[in-house]
Amino acid sequence: MSPSLRALALTLALSGASPALAEDPAPVAPPPPSPQQLEQELAAVEAKLGVAEATLVDVERSYSQRPERDDEDARARRYSDAEIQYLLGNWGAASTLLYDLVSDPPFVKHPRYADALYFLADALFQQRNYIGARLYLRELLALPAATPRHRDALSRYLVISGKLNQFDGIERYLEQARALSGGAFPPEVQYTYAKWLFRRTDLAPSERILHARAAFTPLAQQPDGPYRLQAAYHLGVLSMQAGEMPLALFQFQQLVAPPASSDDGAATPPPSAARAVEARRIRELSLMALGRLSYETGRYDEALDWYGQVPQESESFPESLYEIAWTQVRKGAYQEAKNAIDILLMVSPDSQLAPQARLLQGNLLQRLKKYDEAIATYNEVIGTFRPEREKVDALLRSKPEASAYFDRLLGRADDVPDVRTLLPPLARRYAAARREVVDAQKLVADIDHGREGTSEARELADRILRALDARGLETFPELQEGLTRADAVETALIRAEEDRLRVEELALTQVLSQGEKDFLRHLRQQRESLRERFLSLPTTPQALQERLARMHARVDRLDREAFRLGTEIQGLQAIAASVRKWVDDTRLLRHTPPDEEQEYLVQLQAEVQTLTDLKVELDRTRARLADERHSAANTLAGEQALRGQYAEALKAEHAVLADAEGRQVSDAAQLVARAHALQARGDALKARVSDARDGLRTRVATRGRLIREKVLAEQRLLERYDADVRTASADARLLVGRIAQDSVRHVRDQFYDLVLKADVGVVDVAFTQKQDKTQAIQNVSSQKADALRALDADFRDVLSEEGR
């Protein structure tokens, strides 16, 4: 900068400079809006009130003023929903709706009660819950026989009895079916009737066979009948039981023959998938029956031909190989028999036939003079089953409590057991394969399922009561949505009030004193602290949905993280179970002292318990997240305080303007009058919002009271159910405990028999080998004697001449 300019700047600074250079120009105030512009703004306010009123009308019509459905209407609607789900084939949803419906005492008198029972039973039948379906069908059959569903229920009940093989008290139902059908049963009932006769034990064998044949024959003679193959197979079995082997052979041969074409040469249409599977199963059973009949009658080549037709994917294939081996033994073809056993042990090494097949394999090796291989085979059986037999013997000598043993048999490793009471894995597999043990396992599983069901129901009832106490409104999403929409309408009305107040202030600007303007400015500054939060409140259903979606997204993000942690806990639990199984399976291979092993198992169980506790806490967290997700809309409804504060602030500003209205000029009178009319309309709408909110809260209280009464009644029922389950569990423990002990003894005897036969086989091989060697020595000695005699004969003349 030059010295002259620097001097000039210093001079101006010292002299204070001129106002034009020292200060910025004052901002020019915008011109006040014209009356026409204010009219347009009031029109916009009126339009907002119109939108708010339309939304309020929808809230009143759809929520607050809609007539409440009485219990009869609710039951009718539930039945309608259940029937729709049933007709759509959604069996799970239909049964869930119908469970609650048929258990409601007032619904028993409903004209559609019988239909509901049948729909529920059929939905359970379609889900293969035959026991539950049979229970509700029996309840339906106890109604007067005039009910339209009686015939269908009777037929379905008899079919289920046949599937469950439970024919107790079936005679009276059969008589009812015969009376309703005019003496002739439909096919499914006829098949159940025939099976019942087939299984009767109160008749003499000849009489039972006679009646069962008469019942199965009409079914077997129907060319396209649904039970033709099953009935024909039973007829073949009846012929075997009657000792009529040629007839049985002929009947089974008809079942394995390829289907014949129709008379016009057209192929028979393919059966359904279910019937195709059943036909395949009947054919495989018939092939096995033909093989056994041929074997028993000494026609071994025919038996081998029938057995050889059993497909490899059949469940009967291992059994057919075993019987092929015995047929070859009868023929004296030991190498072919051994080949069949080798294939059996290769395709099904863990089957129940495998130990017997091993013994037969050793016998065949012995017959083939392969003594070392035979002894190795027998020793393999001994090495496999003798340690297991000794463990089972030790288990029986320790005399454990039957129920504790059976818990272990079912694989319940949720506590630290005494290692002496742990059933060996191989023995557990053989014991669990027995039919009575399988039935006992199913019984215990059903009881556990019932116990879990009552526990879950009790927890759900407690949760409902807690929700009614703590979260009343959010228990009813429909009413909660109505209240949320009412709050949105109130927010929109307050915004319209704010716009109307601004127009009124602009209209009265000329008559406001400076003090009133300053006071209004002060009130507005206080309101600004609430304005940002207030403007974030939704005012339309669309804005409500957008905000709910954002809140749900945040909750869902946390729930996904909780789910990920849950899978990690499950993985750790699986690792702990694997470690526990490794400890059990390698107990004989390790030399760990029992005290150290027990201490390790205690530590492992502590870790398992920690994981279990974490899983419980995580489940609770996820339940709370679900509650928070459902209560997101209620969070919006809880912002009433903010709206109240903002409305009060607007009311204070309006009080200042009200004092100035008496001084208004003629130009603003019309605007102020119109603004007052809009204010009155807004106040009326606010009153309607308040009435709607009160009506919704009243409905919440009424519904909550009714639900509470129902839940308390269900809790009383649950107490009775829980007592029944405890009684059934105690009775079942006594039953399955005896089954368990009998099963252990049976397995011990089975293992003992296998080891004994293998020991005898080893001795037999050694004795046969000794006999062979003795025979070889005797043969050599005989050959030596023969050679000496031949030499003596050859040299007899020489010796005689030498003597002369």
Disulfide bonds with the S-S distance in Angstrom:
none
